[in-house]
Amino acid sequence: MTETTDERTNFAGTYFDRDLVLRLARWAGRIAWAILGIYLFTWLVSFTQFLIQFASGMFFYKGQNFVDVIASFTPQLLQPLPGFLYFFALQAIGKVLLILMDMEDNTRRAARNR
């Protein structure tokens, strides 16, 4: 929902400040992108460090087979997963706030037109 230049009506049934909800939705989106960026950056640094150590032979031990080598990659692949979950959760919160504001606005308009 975008901000309009219409005069603000002071409807007694509204329990929130429209501008505050819009700011909160925008901040949720910004924080979501920041969290995703931080998680991806730390994952990239960690994965690069792991690949350098893996290429230098640091992860090969006597008796280690192919399955053990594959198992050493698993933590590296799961590391950015919380960042993606936080990102999608914060994006969803921002969108739900906007949807709820639209629903309230549509309900108010429908009540006025009766």
VOPAGU-2260 file (C-alpha; in pm, 1 decimal, decimal comma):
REM VOPAGU-2260
SITE   aa  ch    i         X         Y         Z
SITE  MET   A    0       0,0       0,0       0,0
SITE  THR   A    1     140,1     336,1     -88,8
SITE  GLU   A    2     104,4     654,8     102,5
SITE  THR   A    3    -166,6     882,7     -31,3
SITE  THR   A    4    -203,5    1258,2     -21,1
SITE  ASP   A    5    -568,1    1230,9      85,5
SITE  GLU   A    6    -670,5    1390,3     408,7
SITE  ARG   A    7    -644,3    1151,9     696,7
SITE  THR   A    8    -973,9    1063,5     851,6
SITE  ASN   A    9    -979,3     998,3    1219,1
SITE  PHE   A   10   -1192,1     685,7    1234,7
SITE  ALA   A   11   -1265,8     581,5    1591,7
SITE  GLY   A   12   -1249,0     210,9    1503,3
SITE  THR   A   13    -882,5     226,7    1400,4
SITE  TYR   A   14    -640,9     107,4    1665,1
SITE  PHE   A   15    -318,3     179,6    1478,9
SITE  ASP   A   16    -127,0     463,0    1321,1
SITE  ARG   A   17    -113,9     406,7     944,5
SITE  ASP   A   18     220,3     578,6     894,7
SITE  LEU   A   19     377,0     380,4    1177,7
SITE  VAL   A   20     261,9      50,4    1024,9
SITE  LEU   A   21     400,7     152,0     685,2
SITE  ARG   A   22     734,6     242,7     843,9
SITE  LEU   A   23     738,0     -85,2    1035,9
SITE  ALA   A   24     671,6    -283,0     715,7
SITE  ARG   A   25     951,8     -98,3     535,7
SITE  TRP   A   26    1194,6    -157,9     821,3
SITE  ALA   A   27    1104,5    -526,7     830,7
SITE  GLY   A   28    1198,5    -547,1     462,7
SITE  ARG   A   29    1525,7    -361,0     513,0
SITE  ILE   A   30    1626,2    -569,3     813,8
SITE  ALA   A   31    1539,7    -885,4     619,9
SITE  TRP   A   32    1780,0    -789,1     340,1
SITE  ALA   A   33    2050,5    -693,3     591,6
SITE  ILE   A   34    2020,2   -1025,6     774,7
SITE  LEU   A   35    2030,7   -1218,0     447,8
SITE  GLY   A   36    2339,8   -1025,3     339,7
SITE  ILE   A   37    2518,7   -1087,9     669,3
SITE  TYR   A   38    2440,4   -1459,6     663,4
SITE  LEU   A   39    2547,9   -1495,8     300,3
SITE  PHE   A   40    2870,7   -1302,9     362,0
SITE  THR   A   41    2965,7   -1513,3     665,6
SITE  TRP   A   42    2876,6   -1828,9     474,6
SITE  LEU   A   43    3088,4   -1723,9     177,3
SITE  VAL   A   44    3389,7   -1653,6     401,0
SITE  SER   A   45    3344,7   -1979,3     590,4
SITE  PHE   A   46    3291,9   -2184,6     274,4
SITE  THR   A   47    3596,7   -2029,5     106,6
SITE  GLN   A   48    3806,3   -2106,9     412,3
SITE  PHE   A   49    3673,7   -2464,1     412,1
SITE  LEU   A   50    3752,8   -2511,7      42,1
SITE  ILE   A   51    4107,8   -2385,0      93,1
SITE  GLN   A   52    4157,3   -2625,5     383,7
SITE  PHE   A   53    3997,1   -2908,6     187,7
SITE  ALA   A   54    4216,0   -2846,7    -118,1
SITE  SER   A   55    4530,6   -2841,0      93,7
SITE  GLY   A   56    4451,0   -3190,4     226,3
SITE  MET   A   57    4371,6   -3081,7     579,2
SITE  PHE   A   58    4051,2   -3289,3     590,2
SITE  PHE   A   59    4193,7   -3622,4     471,3
SITE  TYR   A   60    4270,7   -3876,1     740,7
SITE  LYS   A   61    4381,3   -4238,2     723,9
SITE  GLY   A   62    4085,3   -4463,0     663,3
SITE  GLN   A   63    3859,9   -4179,8     547,5
SITE  ASN   A   64    3630,5   -4281,3     264,7
SITE  PHE   A   65    3418,6   -4089,2      15,3
SITE  VAL   A   66    3115,2   -4076,2     249,0
SITE  ASP   A   67    3323,1   -3911,7     520,2
SITE  VAL   A   68    3442,6   -3648,2     272,0
SITE  ILE   A   69    3081,5   -3576,2     164,8
SITE  ALA   A   70    2974,8   -3555,8     531,4
SITE  SER   A   71    3228,6   -3280,2     591,8
SITE  PHE   A   72    3042,2   -3060,8     337,2
SITE  THR   A   73    2705,2   -3089,1     515,6
SITE  PRO   A   74    2756,2   -2817,7     781,1
SITE  GLN   A   75    2880,6   -2579,0     516,1
SITE  LEU   A   76    2565,6   -2626,5     310,7
SITE  LEU   A   77    2333,0   -2582,5     610,3
SITE  GLN   A   78    2500,1   -2268,5     748,8
SITE  PRO   A   79    2302,8   -2008,5     543,0
SITE  LEU   A   80    1966,3   -2178,9     606,5
SITE  PRO   A   81    1872,3   -1971,3     916,3
SITE  GLY   A   82    1944,0   -1652,6     722,1
SITE  PHE   A   83    1699,1   -1756,2     450,2
SITE  LEU   A   84    1436,8   -1843,9     711,1
SITE  TYR   A   85    1476,7   -1508,4     887,8
SITE  PHE   A   86    1462,9   -1330,9     551,3
SITE  PHE   A   87    1138,4   -1495,6     443,2
SITE  ALA   A   88     981,9   -1454,6     787,9
SITE  LEU   A   89    1056,0   -1080,6     800,3
SITE  GLN   A   90     938,6   -1032,9     441,0
SITE  ALA   A   91     616,9   -1217,6     527,2
SITE  ILE   A   92     562,9   -1000,3     835,3
SITE  GLY   A   93     598,8    -686,1     626,0
SITE  LYS   A   94     357,6    -813,0     360,0
SITE  VAL   A   95     103,1    -932,9     617,2
SITE  LEU   A   96     104,0    -589,3     779,0
SITE  LEU   A   97      30,0    -429,5     442,1
SITE  ILE   A   98    -242,2    -684,7     364,2
SITE  LEU   A   99    -408,6    -623,6     699,9
SITE  MET   A  100    -399,1    -248,3     640,5
SITE  ASP   A  101    -558,9    -296,9     297,3
SITE  MET   A  102    -828,6    -516,5     448,0
SITE  GLU   A  103    -906,1    -256,4     712,2
SITE  ASP   A  104    -910,9      21,8     452,9
SITE  ASN   A  105   -1142,5    -174,6     222,2
SITE  THR   A  106   -1374,5    -253,6     511,2
SITE  ARG   A  107   -1385,9     112,1     608,9
SITE  ARG   A  108   -1465,2     217,7     251,4
SITE  ALA   A  109   -1738,6     -43,6     223,0
SITE  ALA   A  110   -1895,1      77,5     546,4
SITE  ARG   A  111   -1892,5     439,9     423,4
SITE  ASN   A  112   -2062,8     353,8      92,7
SITE  ARG   A  113   -2365,9     193,0     257,4
